[in-house]
Amino acid sequence: MANGIIDTLNVKTFFRMKKIGLLYGQENSFPQAFIDRVNAKNVNDISAEFVSIDKVIQGIPNEYAVILDRISQDVPFYRTWLKQAALEGSAVINNPFWWSADDKFVNNELAARAGVNVPKTALLPSRDLPVNTTDQSFRNLIYPFDWESIFAHIGFPAYMKPYNGGGWKHVYKVNSAEEFFAQHAHTGQLVMMLQEEIEYDSYYRCYCIGGKYVRVIPYDPHQAPYQRYLDKAQGDDDLEGVIIEQVANLNRYLGYDFNTVEIAVRAGIPYVIDFWNPAPEADEATIGAENFEWVVETAANYAIERALKQLPGTDNLTWGAFMTHAVPGNQTAIVPGAKKTAAKKSTTPVGAAPAEKKTTEKKAAAKKEPAAKKTTTKKAKAKE
């Protein structure tokens, strides 16, 4: 009888305890800092650890209430495991189903539908035939492609880059049709995009966590990796509010829990240049100590928030406004072809990191960091 009571109590304790798991790869500084920060908060019945997988069998659930994914973009095995975990009720950060369906070209289209400014962009077929295809596989594709119309629409200079790439790989600046064809000849089976160059006055990389906590960082994409993240004093205080608002709105629309967005500002108008980074870099040596602290603290608090809300056996994924709006058959375009307008100072930006140990979600007003002497930013050109 006593053993039965103890067994019952153990089962109840098991189901009451919630684990936050971290799935990661080659990175070093963020993973341990994240685990330590979650556990240091001593939230009742919540702990964090590195995910451990020794088998994956249908019908056998995993033990994690929340899984923060930092590597499945490179490991298909992990991506499928995460989908199974989500079906079992794990809150996976980011949603593995949406991430699998998404790409940079689709993101650009969705951003435009959400009322965010994006560069003019065209999708290009791969230079070489994909594996297991022949000329007969492309009977619907007109050859040659209408390059003249594409070039007239995008203009030169322009940037050519993969439709689903990352890490600044295979990005080419082309100044003419001749340069375009010369570079495109080396892209093999990659599906590329051709994108308008935005000659910008200032450039930013923004972390967004939970679709509401945003950190805006002045950024120079032309510098070496360890020198790209600039001092906050080089930003524009008047633009920060509207950038925060646009970044948060865009991530809520797409449904990303953890993402970075790169923004180029031209003549007072923010353009989103790259915003498909659901496992963004978080190395302390690269992003700097202050940015690293913000990312670790905010990610830990958000993971705890999701764990407290997680209901076993139910759908605990984040589905963006695009999906929740489109599934019932509602219109997905806000104002097609809307005129671009210059940014105005926002009065209700979001972006402050959540306070430690708070579990109730609140609408946060952005807290600007102490004003510092601005430095003149040289005009440069968006690389990606």
N, C-alpha and C positions, 0 to 999 in steps of 0.2 A: 504493500500500500504506500509506504513512504517513498519507495523508489519511483512509483507511478507519479506521485505528486512532484518529486524532484524533476522527473523527465518532462512533465507538463510545464513546470517553471522554466526549464532550460529551453524548451521550444518557444515559449512566449518571449524569453529574453533574446533568442536568436532573431526572431522576426521583428523585435522592437529595435535592435541595434541596426544601424545603417552604415554601410561602408561607401566611401568615396574612393574610386579607383582611378589611377593615372596610367594611361597607355602611352608610352613614349619610345623614342628611338635613340638617335645619336647625341641629342642635346644633353648637357650636363648640369648647368647651373639652375635652371628653372625647376626641374622635377623634384629634387630633394627639398628645395626651398618651399615649394607648394605643399608637399606632404607635411613638412615640419610646421608650416604656418597654420594649416587646418587643425592639426593635432594640438598645437599650442593654445588654441582658442578654447579647448575643453568644453565644447558644446555637448550637452548630455546625449548619450547614445549615438554619437556620430564620430567616426574615425576615418582616417585616410591612409592608403597604402598603395604600393605599386601593383598594378594588375598582374595576376599570375594565371596562366592558362596551361593546363596539361592535357586537356582533351576538349573536343567540341562535339557533342552528340545531341541530336534533336530530342527535345523533351526534357533535357536536364538543364535546369536554370542556373545562371551564374549567381554570385553572391553580392553584387554591387547595386546599390540604390542609384548611384551617379557614377558615370565614367567620363572623364575628361580625355578626349582623344587628341593626341599630338603627333600621330604617325601613320594613320591608316591611308593617307593619301599616297604613301609609298609602298604599302603592304596590302594587296587585295585580300589576303587571308583575314587580316584584322578587320577590314571593312565589312566583310560578310559576317564575321563573328559579332560585330557591333550591331548589325541589323537584327540578328537573332536576339541579342541582349535587349535591344529596344522593344522587340515584340514581347519579351518576357516582363517588361515593365521598367527597365533601367532608363534613367534620364541621361541620354548620351549627349555630350557637348562636343561637337555640333551634331545636329540631326544627320545620321549617315545616309538616309534615303534621299533627302534634298541635296546633300553634298554630292551624291553620286549622279544626280540628274542635272546639276548645274554646271555652267562654264562661263568664261569671261564674256563671250558674245551674247549669250542669253542674259547675263547680268546687266550688260549695257542696255539691252532692250527694256528690261524690267526697271532699271533706274530711270530711264526716260519716261516710262509709264507712271513712275512714282513722282514725276515732276522735278527730278534732279538733272542738272546739266551734265552731259557726257560729250566726249569728242565724237565727230562723225566717224563711223566705223563700217567696214565691209568684211564679210567672211570669204575666205579664199579656199578653193579645193587644193588638196595636197599636190605637190609637184610630181611625186612618184606614185605609182599604183599601190594601194594598200595590199598587205599579204592576202593571198587567196582570192584576188580579183584579177580581171582582165579588162580590156577595152570594152567588152560586152557588158560589163557591170555598170557602165556609165552612159547608157543609151539616152538617159534623160538630160545629160549635161551637154550643153552646146559648146563645141570647140571650133575656133578659139573662144575663150571667155570674153565678155564685153569689157576688156581692160580700159578702153578709152572712156567709157561712162564712169567706171569706178575711179579712175585717176581724176577725172573732172570733178567728181563729187567730193573726194577726199582732199585733193590738192597735194602739192609738195612744198616743203619737206613733209615726210610722214614717217610713222613708225610701223614696222611689221613685227608681229610677235605671235606666239602660239595662242590658239583660242582657249586652251586650258592649261597653260604653263605657269611657272612660278620661278622664284629665285633669280629673276633677271636673266634667264637662259634663253638663247636664240632670239634676242631682241635686236633689231637692226634699224638704224636710221637710213632712210633712202631719200635722195634729193631729186630724183628724176625717174622716168620710166626705165631707162637703161640700168640705173642702179638697182631698181626694184627687181628686174628680171635676173640680174647677175646674182643678187642675194637669194632670191626665191629658188634659184637652181640648186642651192645647197641645202634646202630645207627637207629634202627627202619625203618621208611619209607624214610629216607634221602638217596638220591643218592650221593655217595661219589666218591672222586678221591684219588688215591694213587700217591704220588709225591716224586721224588728223593730229598734227602736231599742235600742242597748245603752248604758245610762247607766253610764259608766265612771269608774274611779278613776285610771287611768293609761292612756296610749296610746303605741304604738310603731310605727315603720316600720323594717322589717328587710330589708337586702339579703342575698340568698342567691346564691352563685355555686358552680356545680358540685355543688349538692345537699349541700354539706358545709361551706363557708366562709360564716359568718353574722356580720353586724354589726347589733346591736340599737341603735336610736337613739330616744330619747324624742322624741315628735312631737306637735305641736298642729295638727290639721287646720283649726282655726277661724282661725288667723292668716294673714297675708299670705304668699304663697309663699316669700319670702326670710326669713321668721321662723318657719317651721314646725319646722325641725330644731333641737332643743333641746340643751342641754349634757348630757353623760352623767351629771352629778351629779343630774339630776332623775329618773333611772331608779331601779329597785328591784333591788339586787344579788341578792336572794334569788330573784327571778323570772327573772333573765336566763338562767340555765342551762336552765330548762324551756322558755322561749320559744325559745332557740336550738335546742333539741332538736325542738320541734314544727315550727318553720319548716323545718329541714333535712329532717325526715321527710316533711312535706307536699310539698316540692319534689321529693324523690326519688319520691314516690308519683305525682305528676303528670308528672314527667319534664322539669322546666324546669332549664336550665343557668344562666340569668341572670334573676333575678326579684326583685320586692319583695313583702313581705307586711305588711299593716297589722293590728295586733292591739290590741284594746281589752280591758282587764282589769277585770272586775267581780267584786267580792267574792272576789278571789284566783283567779278563773277566767279564763284567756285565751280570747278569742273572735277568730277570724280574720274581719276585716271586708272586706278587699279583698286579693286575692292573684292577680290576673290582670294582671300588669304586666311582660310579657317584654321590654319595651324601656324600663326605668325611667329616670326622669330622672337625669342624671349631670353636671349643670352645676355647676361649682365654686362659682359665686356663689350658687347656690340651696342646695346640700347642705352647704356649708362645706368649708374646706380639709382638715381631718382626715378627714372622710368621703370626700372626693374622692380623697385619696391612697390610702385603703384600697381603693376601688373600682378605681382604675387599676392598682394593684399586683396585686391579686387577680385581676382580669380578665386581665392580661397573663400572669401565671403559669399561670392555668387554660388559656388559649388555647395556650400552649406545651405544656402537659401533653397537651392533645388532639392537637396536631400530632405529638408524639412517638409517640402511640399509633395515629395514623391509618394505615389500610391502604388504598392506592389500589384502587378497583374493588370495594370491599365496603361494607356498611352501617356507617357511622360515627356514626350519630345516637344521641341519648339517648332511650330509650324508658322511660317511668316504670314503676314497680312495678304500677300499675293495668293497663297494657297487657300487660306480660309475664305478669301473673297471670291476666288475663281471656282472652287469646287461647287458651290450652289448655282453657278452659271451667271454670276454677276459680271458687270463690265470691269475689265482689268486695266483699262487706260483711263487716266484721270482727265487730262486735256491733251489729246494728240496734237503734236505740232505747236505746243504752247510757246509763246515768245519768252526768250531768256531775259531775266531781269537781274539787275545788280543786287548784291546781297545787302540787306539792311540789318542793323544791329538788333539782335534778338533780345526780347525781354524775359523769355521763359526757357532758357537753355537747360539741358540736363547734362550731368557729367561728373558730379562729385562721387568719389569712391564711397561705397557703403560703410557706415560706421561699424566698428568691430562688435561682434556678437549680436547685432540687430538682426532680427529675422522677419520683421514686418516690412513688406515692400512699400516704399514711399516715393512720391514724386519728388525728385531732387532738383534743386536749382544749382546751376553750375557755379562752382567757387573758383573764381579766377585767382591765379597765383600772383604774388606781389608784383606790381608793375616794375619793370626795369627799363633802363635806357635802351631805346630801340636802335638797331643798327641798320644801315641801308642794305637791302638785299639786291644784289645785282640781278638784272633780268637774265633768265636762263630759259631752257627749253625742256619740256617734259620728255623724259626718256621712255617712260613706260606708261 
